[in-house]
Structures are given as C-alpha cells and as structure tokens.
Amino acid sequence: MRLRCEPLAELDQDMGMDNQAQTEHEAIRSAVRTMNERWRAKQYDRIGALLADGGTPAPSGFGSRVRGRGAYVQSYRDYDEAVTTLEFSAGGPEVDIVGDVAVAVCSFSVMYEIDGVTHREHGHDLLVFSRCAGEWKVVWRTMQFSSDGENAC
C-alpha cells in the first residue's frame, strides 16, 4: 500500500478544509461516537461492523493484545463483566488523515466500580483507521489512562 502525503497547507487552507476532507473527518468522528454509543448500550455485536477483520485492541501500556474482530468485540464484553461503568464522557475526536489511514485521538473521563470500590479516571482513546473498500474501519486501538490517583468515594 502506498500512502499519498500532501503538504498540510494544501489540506487545510486558511484553517478550513474542503468539502471532501470535512466529509472524511466527520466519517471518522461519527465512527468513534458510534463505537462509544454501542458499547454503552451493550450492543457489542454492532461494534464489530466498525472494525476491520484483523482489528487489534492494545491494552494501556501496550501489553498483550488480542487479534481479530471477534476477540476485539469480546474485549468490550469482558470489560463490562469485570466492572460497572457509572459515568462515561468523551470529548470530540481530533482526526488526522493521510491517504487511506486516519488517526483519531479522543479524551475521555470514566467513573466505574470494581469490587465495591469506585474509581475515576481520564485519559485518551487512540484509534487507527484504514479505508477498506471505501469505508473507514478501526484496525488498532489503545487507551492511555492518567488516574486521578484517588478513589471517588
């Protein structure tokens, strides 16, 4: 695969994007929002439609990974079985696109309970997309946490 790199000035003239670039950026932002909405609604199987076949979630700290759409979707189920999410909010994704590759970085805050203890964390969700048959699909994802350092309760 060959990436086409354009000078930034051509992509973002006068701090604005052309209609095609705006459409592509919005498609990525929409995919991130949809993924979060489907997770919170426990619509795990519908998350799979947003993922490439070989999508890989990498745990925070870049530890062991699972590979493939099914394992990726299962990671959402596993999280929800292990913790109770009390609150979740995400900022608007910042998106960079070069050719058929896009990176979205989205801040988030989450409050969850595990083993009777409430935790509050915030950080950034980093997703890498690839354009597959004209559609943007997640191929890699990780979350970087910066804990508040204290329990919420």
LOGUVO-64999 format. One record per residue (C-alpha): residue in three letters; z, x, y. Coordinates in nm, 3 decimals. Layout:
resn / c3 / c1 / c2
ALA / Z / X / Y $
...
//
This chain:
resn / c3 / c1 / c2
MET / 0.000 / 0.000 / 0.000 $
ARG / -0.093 / 0.133 / 0.339 $
LEU / 0.106 / 0.035 / 0.648 $
ARG / -0.064 / -0.008 / 0.980 $
CYS / 0.152 / 0.126 / 1.261 $
GLU / 0.084 / 0.002 / 1.612 $
PRO / 0.228 / 0.152 / 1.929 $
LEU / 0.526 / -0.055 / 2.041 $
ALA / 0.367 / -0.119 / 2.380 $
GLU / 0.074 / -0.296 / 2.213 $
LEU / 0.302 / -0.522 / 2.008 $
ASP / 0.542 / -0.609 / 2.285 $
GLN / 0.352 / -0.620 / 2.612 $
ASP / 0.570 / -0.693 / 2.915 $
MET / 0.869 / -0.770 / 2.690 $
GLY / 0.676 / -1.058 / 2.530 $
MET / 0.488 / -1.092 / 2.204 $
ASP / 0.153 / -1.251 / 2.137 $
ASN / 0.148 / -1.582 / 1.950 $
GLN / 0.082 / -1.422 / 1.611 $
ALA / 0.376 / -1.182 / 1.647 $
GLN / 0.603 / -1.464 / 1.762 $
THR / 0.498 / -1.670 / 1.459 $
GLU / 0.566 / -1.381 / 1.220 $
HIS / 0.906 / -1.308 / 1.376 $
GLU / 1.002 / -1.674 / 1.361 $
ALA / 0.899 / -1.693 / 0.994 $
ILE / 1.146 / -1.413 / 0.916 $
ARG / 1.423 / -1.569 / 1.127 $
SER / 1.366 / -1.901 / 0.955 $
ALA / 1.387 / -1.740 / 0.609 $
VAL / 1.723 / -1.579 / 0.697 $
ARG / 1.862 / -1.909 / 0.830 $
THR / 1.732 / -2.098 / 0.527 $
MET / 1.886 / -1.848 / 0.286 $
ASN / 2.228 / -1.887 / 0.451 $
GLU / 2.198 / -2.267 / 0.461 $
ARG / 2.107 / -2.286 / 0.092 $
TRP / 2.394 / -2.054 / -0.002 $
ARG / 2.648 / -2.261 / 0.195 $
ALA / 2.510 / -2.581 / 0.037 $
LYS / 2.537 / -2.417 / -0.309 $
GLN / 2.162 / -2.469 / -0.360 $
TYR / 2.137 / -2.137 / -0.543 $
ASP / 1.814 / -2.205 / -0.729 $
ARG / 1.641 / -2.288 / -0.400 $
ILE / 1.734 / -1.941 / -0.270 $
GLY / 1.501 / -1.798 / -0.535 $
ALA / 1.195 / -1.933 / -0.351 $
LEU / 1.270 / -1.688 / -0.068 $
LEU / 1.290 / -1.384 / -0.295 $
ALA / 1.027 / -1.150 / -0.435 $
ASP / 1.021 / -1.123 / -0.815 $
GLY / 1.188 / -0.782 / -0.806 $
GLY / 1.427 / -0.857 / -0.519 $
THR / 1.733 / -0.634 / -0.515 $
PRO / 2.069 / -0.704 / -0.352 $
ALA / 2.260 / -0.380 / -0.294 $
PRO / 2.634 / -0.424 / -0.257 $
SER / 2.805 / -0.298 / 0.055 $
GLY / 2.841 / 0.077 / 0.023 $
PHE / 2.518 / 0.091 / -0.178 $
GLY / 2.693 / 0.077 / -0.517 $
SER / 2.543 / -0.058 / -0.837 $
ARG / 2.256 / -0.303 / -0.798 $
VAL / 2.109 / -0.593 / -0.983 $
ARG / 1.735 / -0.636 / -1.002 $
GLY / 1.518 / -0.941 / -1.019 $
ARG / 1.513 / -1.289 / -0.874 $
GLY / 1.741 / -1.443 / -1.138 $
ALA / 2.008 / -1.175 / -1.104 $
TYR / 1.984 / -1.194 / -0.725 $
VAL / 2.040 / -1.572 / -0.728 $
GLN / 2.325 / -1.527 / -0.977 $
SER / 2.498 / -1.292 / -0.731 $
TYR / 2.542 / -1.590 / -0.494 $
ARG / 2.697 / -1.797 / -0.772 $
ASP / 2.926 / -1.509 / -0.871 $
TYR / 3.049 / -1.468 / -0.514 $
ASP / 3.125 / -1.840 / -0.480 $
GLU / 3.307 / -1.841 / -0.814 $
ALA / 3.525 / -1.548 / -0.706 $
VAL / 3.614 / -1.662 / -0.352 $
THR / 3.643 / -1.975 / -0.142 $
THR / 3.448 / -1.940 / 0.181 $
LEU / 3.638 / -2.119 / 0.455 $
GLU / 3.414 / -2.033 / 0.752 $
PHE / 3.082 / -1.858 / 0.796 $
SER / 2.872 / -1.797 / 1.104 $
ALA / 2.567 / -1.582 / 1.156 $
GLY / 2.403 / -1.453 / 1.471 $
GLY / 2.033 / -1.472 / 1.531 $
PRO / 1.841 / -1.215 / 1.326 $
GLU / 1.684 / -0.920 / 1.505 $
VAL / 1.346 / -0.864 / 1.343 $
ASP / 1.113 / -0.565 / 1.328 $
ILE / 0.773 / -0.593 / 1.163 $
VAL / 0.528 / -0.318 / 1.072 $
GLY / 0.226 / -0.429 / 0.873 $
ASP / 0.344 / -0.620 / 0.567 $
VAL / 0.706 / -0.503 / 0.590 $
ALA / 0.980 / -0.662 / 0.800 $
VAL / 1.347 / -0.579 / 0.851 $
ALA / 1.595 / -0.839 / 0.971 $
VAL / 1.947 / -0.749 / 1.084 $
CYS / 2.188 / -1.034 / 1.140 $
SER / 2.552 / -1.019 / 1.246 $
PHE / 2.796 / -1.246 / 1.065 $
SER / 3.160 / -1.348 / 1.050 $
VAL / 3.322 / -1.489 / 0.740 $
MET / 3.668 / -1.616 / 0.651 $
TYR / 3.736 / -1.652 / 0.282 $
GLU / 4.023 / -1.691 / 0.040 $
ILE / 4.071 / -1.490 / -0.277 $
ASP / 4.379 / -1.502 / -0.498 $
GLY / 4.558 / -1.710 / -0.237 $
VAL / 4.508 / -1.458 / 0.044 $
THR / 4.284 / -1.538 / 0.341 $
HIS / 4.060 / -1.265 / 0.476 $
ARG / 3.843 / -1.250 / 0.788 $
GLU / 3.556 / -1.005 / 0.802 $
HIS / 3.250 / -0.943 / 1.009 $
GLY / 2.952 / -0.719 / 0.974 $
HIS / 2.576 / -0.717 / 0.944 $
ASP / 2.336 / -0.852 / 0.687 $
LEU / 2.030 / -0.629 / 0.645 $
LEU / 1.726 / -0.777 / 0.471 $
VAL / 1.392 / -0.615 / 0.396 $
PHE / 1.094 / -0.847 / 0.357 $
SER / 0.746 / -0.791 / 0.222 $
ARG / 0.448 / -1.014 / 0.285 $
CYS / 0.346 / -1.134 / -0.063 $
ALA / 0.031 / -1.348 / -0.087 $
GLY / 0.072 / -1.443 / 0.279 $
GLU / 0.441 / -1.535 / 0.253 $
TRP / 0.744 / -1.331 / 0.357 $
LYS / 0.977 / -1.263 / 0.063 $
VAL / 1.306 / -1.073 / 0.051 $
VAL / 1.272 / -0.754 / -0.153 $
TRP / 1.605 / -0.585 / -0.068 $
ARG / 1.932 / -0.684 / 0.094 $
THR / 2.272 / -0.541 / 0.172 $
MET / 2.570 / -0.641 / 0.383 $
GLN / 2.780 / -0.395 / 0.577 $
PHE / 3.134 / -0.513 / 0.648 $
SER / 3.373 / -0.396 / 0.915 $
SER / 3.701 / -0.561 / 0.825 $
ASP / 3.939 / -0.678 / 1.096 $
GLY / 4.197 / -0.483 / 0.899 $
GLU / 4.433 / -0.775 / 0.860 $
ASN / 4.465 / -1.100 / 0.669 $
ALA / 4.406 / -1.417 / 0.866 $
CYS / 4.728 / -1.581 / 0.754 $
//
